[in-house]
Amino acid sequence: MTAKNKATKRIRILIWEKDLNVAALARRIGKSRTWTSQVLYGRMRSEATRRAIADTLGVSVVELWPENNRKAA
């Protein structure tokens, strides 16, 4: 399983544990469902949206998106 797949699985589990779906998560953070989904699953990148998602799910941004912790070469 790749790192991206592990992160996606972790995100899905956290959303489920909070008794949410992507639409409900999007409402909580004040974004559209489409935008939230794109950021969640790595198709778009927004640090502000990632922070809002992580805060809502009660974890750190790095836990959800480990590549944030990598330093630029």
Biopython code that builds the backbone (N, CA, C, O; Angstrom):
import numpy as np
from Bio.PDB.StructureBuilder import StructureBuilder

atoms = [
    (1, "MET", "N", (0.852, -1.183, 0.000)),
    (1, "MET", "CA", (0.000, 0.000, 0.000)),
    (1, "MET", "C", (0.894, 1.241, 0.000)),
    (1, "MET", "O", (1.813, 1.350, 0.813)),
    (2, "THR", "N", (0.627, 2.157, -0.897)),
    (2, "THR", "CA", (1.435, 3.366, -0.996)),
    (2, "THR", "C", (1.100, 4.329, 0.142)),
    (2, "THR", "O", (0.079, 4.182, 0.813)),
    (3, "ALA", "N", (1.964, 5.303, 0.346)),
    (3, "ALA", "CA", (1.744, 6.300, 1.392)),
    (3, "ALA", "C", (0.462, 7.092, 1.135)),
    (3, "ALA", "O", (-0.268, 7.424, 2.069)),
    (4, "LYS", "N", (0.193, 7.390, -0.134)),
    (4, "LYS", "CA", (-1.021, 8.133, -0.465)),
    (4, "LYS", "C", (-2.265, 7.306, -0.142)),
    (4, "LYS", "O", (-3.246, 7.835, 0.382)),
    (5, "ASN", "N", (-2.225, 6.007, -0.455)),
    (5, "ASN", "CA", (-3.353, 5.140, -0.148)),
    (5, "ASN", "C", (-3.566, 5.015, 1.354)),
    (5, "ASN", "O", (-4.706, 4.974, 1.817)),
    (6, "LYS", "N", (-2.476, 4.955, 2.121)),
    (6, "LYS", "CA", (-2.580, 4.885, 3.580)),
    (6, "LYS", "C", (-3.211, 6.159, 4.126)),
    (6, "LYS", "O", (-4.061, 6.107, 5.016)),
    (7, "ALA", "N", (-2.793, 7.300, 3.591)),
    (7, "ALA", "CA", (-3.345, 8.579, 4.038)),
    (7, "ALA", "C", (-4.833, 8.664, 3.707)),
    (7, "ALA", "O", (-5.628, 9.120, 4.529)),
    (8, "THR", "N", (-5.206, 8.229, 2.515)),
    (8, "THR", "CA", (-6.613, 8.245, 2.111)),
    (8, "THR", "C", (-7.443, 7.349, 3.028)),
    (8, "THR", "O", (-8.537, 7.724, 3.450)),
    (9, "LYS", "N", (-6.921, 6.180, 3.328)),
    (9, "LYS", "CA", (-7.630, 5.256, 4.222)),
    (9, "LYS", "C", (-7.789, 5.876, 5.603)),
    (9, "LYS", "O", (-8.859, 5.786, 6.204)),
    (10, "ARG", "N", (-6.748, 6.495, 6.104)),
    (10, "ARG", "CA", (-6.796, 7.144, 7.430)),
    (10, "ARG", "C", (-7.846, 8.254, 7.437)),
    (10, "ARG", "O", (-8.606, 8.378, 8.397)),
    (11, "ILE", "N", (-7.894, 9.052, 6.388)),
    (11, "ILE", "CA", (-8.879, 10.127, 6.282)),
    (11, "ILE", "C", (-10.290, 9.551, 6.311)),
    (11, "ILE", "O", (-11.152, 10.048, 7.036)),
    (12, "ARG", "N", (-10.526, 8.512, 5.529)),
    (12, "ARG", "CA", (-11.862, 7.904, 5.486)),
    (12, "ARG", "C", (-12.275, 7.352, 6.841)),
    (12, "ARG", "O", (-13.430, 7.491, 7.242)),
    (13, "ILE", "N", (-11.347, 6.730, 7.546)),
    (13, "ILE", "CA", (-11.639, 6.195, 8.878)),
    (13, "ILE", "C", (-11.989, 7.326, 9.842)),
    (13, "ILE", "O", (-12.958, 7.222, 10.594)),
    (14, "LEU", "N", (-11.211, 8.398, 9.824)),
    (14, "LEU", "CA", (-11.473, 9.523, 10.724)),
    (14, "LEU", "C", (-12.827, 10.170, 10.447)),
    (14, "LEU", "O", (-13.555, 10.520, 11.376)),
    (15, "ILE", "N", (-13.155, 10.324, 9.189)),
    (15, "ILE", "CA", (-14.458, 10.896, 8.833)),
    (15, "ILE", "C", (-15.566, 9.992, 9.360)),
    (15, "ILE", "O", (-16.548, 10.476, 9.924)),
    (16, "TRP", "N", (-15.415, 8.702, 9.180)),
    (16, "TRP", "CA", (-16.403, 7.739, 9.656)),
    (16, "TRP", "C", (-16.514, 7.775, 11.182)),
    (16, "TRP", "O", (-17.619, 7.755, 11.723)),
    (17, "GLU", "N", (-15.366, 7.828, 11.883)),
    (17, "GLU", "CA", (-15.364, 7.865, 13.344)),
    (17, "GLU", "C", (-16.069, 9.105, 13.892)),
    (17, "GLU", "O", (-16.656, 9.058, 14.973)),
    (18, "LYS", "N", (-16.013, 10.199, 13.161)),
    (18, "LYS", "CA", (-16.676, 11.438, 13.577)),
    (18, "LYS", "C", (-18.133, 11.462, 13.130)),
    (18, "LYS", "O", (-18.827, 12.461, 13.317)),
    (19, "ASP", "N", (-18.597, 10.357, 12.537)),
    (19, "ASP", "CA", (-19.968, 10.230, 12.046)),
    (19, "ASP", "C", (-20.291, 11.332, 11.026)),
    (19, "ASP", "O", (-21.346, 11.965, 11.071)),
    (20, "LEU", "N", (-19.347, 11.531, 10.116)),
    (20, "LEU", "CA", (-19.480, 12.536, 9.066)),
    (20, "LEU", "C", (-19.402, 11.875, 7.708)),
    (20, "LEU", "O", (-19.075, 10.694, 7.590)),
    (21, "ASN", "N", (-19.705, 12.648, 6.693)),
    (21, "ASN", "CA", (-19.384, 12.304, 5.317)),
    (21, "ASN", "C", (-18.727, 13.552, 4.732)),
    (21, "ASN", "O", (-18.622, 14.571, 5.414)),
    (22, "VAL", "N", (-18.292, 13.483, 3.501)),
    (22, "VAL", "CA", (-17.579, 14.623, 2.910)),
    (22, "VAL", "C", (-18.462, 15.875, 2.891)),
    (22, "VAL", "O", (-17.978, 16.977, 3.152)),
    (23, "ALA", "N", (-19.740, 15.713, 2.585)),
    (23, "ALA", "CA", (-20.644, 16.869, 2.529)),
    (23, "ALA", "C", (-20.778, 17.524, 3.902)),
    (23, "ALA", "O", (-20.749, 18.750, 4.007)),
    (24, "ALA", "N", (-20.924, 16.721, 4.952)),
    (24, "ALA", "CA", (-21.054, 17.273, 6.305)),
    (24, "ALA", "C", (-19.749, 17.931, 6.748)),
    (24, "ALA", "O", (-19.764, 18.987, 7.381)),
    (25, "LEU", "N", (-18.634, 17.311, 6.417)),
    (25, "LEU", "CA", (-17.331, 17.897, 6.726)),
    (25, "LEU", "C", (-17.183, 19.242, 6.020)),
    (25, "LEU", "O", (-16.726, 20.217, 6.616)),
    (26, "ALA", "N", (-17.568, 19.286, 4.759)),
    (26, "ALA", "CA", (-17.481, 20.528, 3.979)),
    (26, "ALA", "C", (-18.323, 21.632, 4.628)),
    (26, "ALA", "O", (-17.877, 22.775, 4.723)),
    (27, "ARG", "N", (-19.524, 21.299, 5.069)),
    (27, "ARG", "CA", (-20.375, 22.300, 5.735)),
    (27, "ARG", "C", (-19.703, 22.822, 7.001)),
    (27, "ARG", "O", (-19.742, 24.019, 7.284)),
    (28, "ARG", "N", (-19.089, 21.920, 7.758)),
    (28, "ARG", "CA", (-18.428, 22.332, 9.009)),
    (28, "ARG", "C", (-17.277, 23.293, 8.773)),
    (28, "ARG", "O", (-17.040, 24.194, 9.577)),
    (29, "ILE", "N", (-16.565, 23.105, 7.675)),
    (29, "ILE", "CA", (-15.411, 23.978, 7.420)),
    (29, "ILE", "C", (-15.754, 25.144, 6.502)),
    (29, "ILE", "O", (-14.907, 25.992, 6.221)),
    (30, "GLY", "N", (-17.001, 25.182, 6.037)),
    (30, "GLY", "CA", (-17.443, 26.307, 5.218)),
    (30, "GLY", "C", (-16.956, 26.292, 3.777)),
    (30, "GLY", "O", (-16.774, 27.343, 3.164)),
    (31, "LYS", "N", (-16.748, 25.100, 3.245)),
    (31, "LYS", "CA", (-16.298, 24.940, 1.857)),
    (31, "LYS", "C", (-17.298, 24.071, 1.107)),
    (31, "LYS", "O", (-18.158, 23.438, 1.719)),
    (32, "SER", "N", (-17.186, 24.040, -0.212)),
    (32, "SER", "CA", (-18.069, 23.180, -0.999)),
    (32, "SER", "C", (-17.640, 21.730, -0.844)),
    (32, "SER", "O", (-16.496, 21.439, -0.496)),
    (33, "ARG", "N", (-18.575, 20.825, -1.109)),
    (33, "ARG", "CA", (-18.273, 19.402, -1.038)),
    (33, "ARG", "C", (-17.212, 19.032, -2.064)),
    (33, "ARG", "O", (-16.305, 18.250, -1.776)),
    (34, "THR", "N", (-17.330, 19.593, -3.257)),
    (34, "THR", "CA", (-16.378, 19.294, -4.326)),
    (34, "THR", "C", (-14.971, 19.729, -3.936)),
    (34, "THR", "O", (-14.020, 18.958, -4.065)),
    (35, "TRP", "N", (-14.841, 20.954, -3.463)),
    (35, "TRP", "CA", (-13.523, 21.470, -3.071)),
    (35, "TRP", "C", (-12.948, 20.640, -1.931)),
    (35, "TRP", "O", (-11.775, 20.268, -1.961)),
    (36, "THR", "N", (-13.764, 20.353, -0.935)),
    (36, "THR", "CA", (-13.301, 19.574, 0.214)),
    (36, "THR", "C", (-12.809, 18.204, -0.233)),
    (36, "THR", "O", (-11.757, 17.751, 0.219)),
    (37, "SER", "N", (-13.547, 17.542, -1.105)),
    (37, "SER", "CA", (-13.151, 16.236, -1.608)),
    (37, "SER", "C", (-11.833, 16.318, -2.367)),
    (37, "SER", "O", (-10.963, 15.465, -2.194)),
    (38, "GLN", "N", (-11.683, 17.327, -3.196)),
    (38, "GLN", "CA", (-10.451, 17.473, -3.974)),
    (38, "GLN", "C", (-9.243, 17.681, -3.070)),
    (38, "GLN", "O", (-8.172, 17.135, -3.336)),
    (39, "VAL", "N", (-9.401, 18.452, -2.020)),
    (39, "VAL", "CA", (-8.291, 18.677, -1.085)),
    (39, "VAL", "C", (-8.045, 17.414, -0.261)),
    (39, "VAL", "O", (-6.899, 17.009, -0.069)),
    (40, "LEU", "N", (-9.114, 16.795, 0.221)),
    (40, "LEU", "CA", (-8.983, 15.575, 1.023)),
    (40, "LEU", "C", (-8.149, 14.521, 0.324)),
    (40, "LEU", "O", (-7.244, 13.936, 0.920)),
    (41, "TYR", "N", (-8.453, 14.282, -0.928)),
    (41, "TYR", "CA", (-7.838, 13.172, -1.634)),
    (41, "TYR", "C", (-6.677, 13.577, -2.531)),
    (41, "TYR", "O", (-6.255, 12.806, -3.392)),
    (42, "GLY", "N", (-6.157, 14.794, -2.328)),
    (42, "GLY", "CA", (-4.907, 15.198, -2.935)),
    (42, "GLY", "C", (-4.951, 15.698, -4.359)),
    (42, "GLY", "O", (-3.899, 15.875, -4.973)),
    (43, "ARG", "N", (-6.126, 15.931, -4.905)),
    (43, "ARG", "CA", (-6.196, 16.450, -6.279)),
    (43, "ARG", "C", (-5.925, 17.952, -6.322)),
    (43, "ARG", "O", (-5.437, 18.470, -7.326)),
    (44, "MET", "N", (-6.239, 18.641, -5.242)),
    (44, "MET", "CA", (-5.948, 20.077, -5.110)),
    (44, "MET", "C", (-5.236, 20.252, -3.775)),
    (44, "MET", "O", (-5.331, 19.409, -2.883)),
    (45, "ARG", "N", (-4.520, 21.367, -3.660)),
    (45, "ARG", "CA", (-3.780, 21.605, -2.431)),
    (45, "ARG", "C", (-4.116, 22.984, -1.891)),
    (45, "ARG", "O", (-3.963, 23.992, -2.581)),
    (46, "SER", "N", (-4.570, 23.012, -0.662)),
    (46, "SER", "CA", (-4.864, 24.260, 0.034)),
    (46, "SER", "C", (-4.505, 24.067, 1.496)),
    (46, "SER", "O", (-5.154, 23.299, 2.206)),
    (47, "GLU", "N", (-3.475, 24.763, 1.942)),
    (47, "GLU", "CA", (-3.035, 24.618, 3.329)),
    (47, "GLU", "C", (-4.135, 25.031, 4.308)),
    (47, "GLU", "O", (-4.311, 24.393, 5.346)),
    (48, "ALA", "N", (-4.872, 26.090, 3.986)),
    (48, "ALA", "CA", (-5.938, 26.552, 4.877)),
    (48, "ALA", "C", (-7.040, 25.498, 4.997)),
    (48, "ALA", "O", (-7.538, 25.237, 6.092)),
    (49, "THR", "N", (-7.415, 24.900, 3.879)),
    (49, "THR", "CA", (-8.450, 23.865, 3.910)),
    (49, "THR", "C", (-7.931, 22.623, 4.618)),
    (49, "THR", "O", (-8.669, 21.991, 5.374)),
    (50, "ARG", "N", (-6.687, 22.269, 4.386)),
    (50, "ARG", "CA", (-6.106, 21.119, 5.088)),
    (50, "ARG", "C", (-6.112, 21.343, 6.596)),
    (50, "ARG", "O", (-6.443, 20.431, 7.354)),
    (51, "ARG", "N", (-5.749, 22.546, 7.041)),
    (51, "ARG", "CA", (-5.773, 22.850, 8.478)),
    (51, "ARG", "C", (-7.176, 22.734, 9.041)),
    (51, "ARG", "O", (-7.372, 22.177, 10.121)),
    (52, "ALA", "N", (-8.153, 23.256, 8.315)),
    (52, "ALA", "CA", (-9.538, 23.203, 8.770)),
    (52, "ALA", "C", (-10.028, 21.754, 8.864)),
    (52, "ALA", "O", (-10.713, 21.390, 9.820)),
    (53, "ILE", "N", (-9.684, 20.945, 7.891)),
    (53, "ILE", "CA", (-10.079, 19.531, 7.910)),
    (53, "ILE", "C", (-9.423, 18.823, 9.093)),
    (53, "ILE", "O", (-10.092, 18.120, 9.849)),
    (54, "ALA", "N", (-8.131, 19.007, 9.247)),
    (54, "ALA", "CA", (-7.405, 18.359, 10.344)),
    (54, "ALA", "C", (-7.968, 18.783, 11.700)),
    (54, "ALA", "O", (-8.160, 17.948, 12.583)),
    (55, "ASP", "N", (-8.231, 20.072, 11.864)),
    (55, "ASP", "CA", (-8.807, 20.560, 13.125)),
    (55, "ASP", "C", (-10.161, 19.908, 13.389)),
    (55, "ASP", "O", (-10.437, 19.481, 14.510)),
    (56, "THR", "N", (-10.991, 19.830, 12.378)),
    (56, "THR", "CA", (-12.318, 19.234, 12.522)),
    (56, "THR", "C", (-12.223, 17.752, 12.879)),
    (56, "THR", "O", (-13.032, 17.246, 13.658)),
    (57, "LEU", "N", (-11.246, 17.064, 12.318)),
    (57, "LEU", "CA", (-11.080, 15.635, 12.582)),
    (57, "LEU", "C", (-10.242, 15.364, 13.827)),
    (57, "LEU", "O", (-10.117, 14.213, 14.247)),
    (58, "GLY", "N", (-9.668, 16.406, 14.421)),
    (58, "GLY", "CA", (-8.924, 16.264, 15.667)),
    (58, "GLY", "C", (-7.538, 15.661, 15.528)),
    (58, "GLY", "O", (-7.053, 14.977, 16.429)),
    (59, "VAL", "N", (-6.908, 15.919, 14.395)),
    (59, "VAL", "CA", (-5.557, 15.409, 14.154)),
    (59, "VAL", "C", (-4.704, 16.520, 13.550)),
    (59, "VAL", "O", (-5.201, 17.606, 13.252)),
    (60, "SER", "N", (-3.415, 16.236, 13.372)),
    (60, "SER", "CA", (-2.532, 17.222, 12.755)),
    (60, "SER", "C", (-2.572, 17.099, 11.237)),
    (60, "SER", "O", (-2.932, 16.055, 10.693)),
    (61, "VAL", "N", (-2.201, 18.171, 10.573)),
    (61, "VAL", "CA", (-2.130, 18.165, 9.112)),
    (61, "VAL", "C", (-1.134, 17.113, 8.640)),
    (61, "VAL", "O", (-1.395, 16.408, 7.665)),
    (62, "VAL", "N", (-0.005, 17.001, 9.317)),
    (62, "VAL", "CA", (1.040, 16.051, 8.921)),
    (62, "VAL", "C", (0.547, 14.610, 9.054)),
    (62, "VAL", "O", (0.960, 13.743, 8.284)),
    (63, "GLU", "N", (-0.326, 14.349, 10.020)),
    (63, "GLU", "CA", (-0.867, 12.994, 10.158)),
    (63, "GLU", "C", (-1.724, 12.612, 8.950)),
    (63, "GLU", "O", (-1.709, 11.461, 8.511)),
    (64, "LEU", "N", (-2.469, 13.582, 8.416)),
    (64, "LEU", "CA", (-3.320, 13.303, 7.266)),
    (64, "LEU", "C", (-2.566, 13.359, 5.949)),
    (64, "LEU", "O", (-2.821, 12.567, 5.042)),
    (65, "TRP", "N", (-1.645, 14.294, 5.849)),
    (65, "TRP", "CA", (-0.880, 14.470, 4.614)),
    (65, "TRP", "C", (0.605, 14.458, 4.971)),
    (65, "TRP", "O", (1.206, 15.520, 5.136)),
    (66, "PRO", "N", (1.205, 13.267, 5.092)),
    (66, "PRO", "CA", (2.599, 13.152, 5.538)),
    (66, "PRO", "C", (3.591, 13.904, 4.653)),
    (66, "PRO", "O", (4.654, 14.314, 5.120)),
    (67, "GLU", "N", (3.248, 14.084, 3.386)),
    (67, "GLU", "CA", (4.179, 14.792, 2.498)),
    (67, "GLU", "C", (4.384, 16.236, 2.919)),
    (67, "GLU", "O", (5.352, 16.862, 2.487)),
    (68, "ASN", "N", (3.499, 16.792, 3.754)),
    (68, "ASN", "CA", (3.682, 18.152, 4.266)),
    (68, "ASN", "C", (4.927, 18.253, 5.124)),
    (68, "ASN", "O", (5.489, 19.337, 5.287)),
    (69, "ASN", "N", (5.365, 17.121, 5.677)),
    (69, "ASN", "CA", (6.496, 17.122, 6.572)),
    (69, "ASN", "C", (7.826, 17.015, 5.837)),
    (69, "ASN", "O", (8.881, 17.181, 6.449)),
    (70, "ARG", "N", (7.793, 16.742, 4.544)),
    (70, "ARG", "CA", (9.021, 16.601, 3.759)),
    (70, "ARG", "C", (9.576, 17.960, 3.406)),
    (70, "ARG", "O", (8.834, 18.870, 3.034)),
    (71, "LYS", "N", (10.863, 18.093, 3.522)),
    (71, "LYS", "CA", (11.514, 19.348, 3.173)),
    (71, "LYS", "C", (11.822, 19.384, 1.680)),
    (71, "LYS", "O", (12.130, 18.363, 1.065)),
    (72, "ALA", "N", (11.733, 20.568, 1.124)),
    (72, "ALA", "CA", (12.042, 20.735, -0.302)),
    (72, "ALA", "C", (13.520, 20.476, -0.525)),
    (72, "ALA", "O", (14.350, 20.859, 0.299)),
    (73, "ALA", "N", (13.854, 19.832, -1.628)),
    (73, "ALA", "CA", (15.263, 19.498, -1.922)),
    (73, "ALA", "C", (15.976, 20.699, -2.474)),
    (73, "ALA", "O", (17.165, 20.623, -2.782)),
]
sb = StructureBuilder()
sb.init_structure("model")
sb.init_model(0)
sb.init_chain("A")
sb.init_seg("    ")
for serial, (resi, resn, name, xyz) in enumerate(atoms, 1):
    if name == "N":
        sb.init_residue(resn, " ", resi, " ")
    sb.init_atom(name, np.array(xyz, "f"), 0.0, 1.0, " ", f" {name:<3s}", serial, name[0])
structure = sb.get_structure()
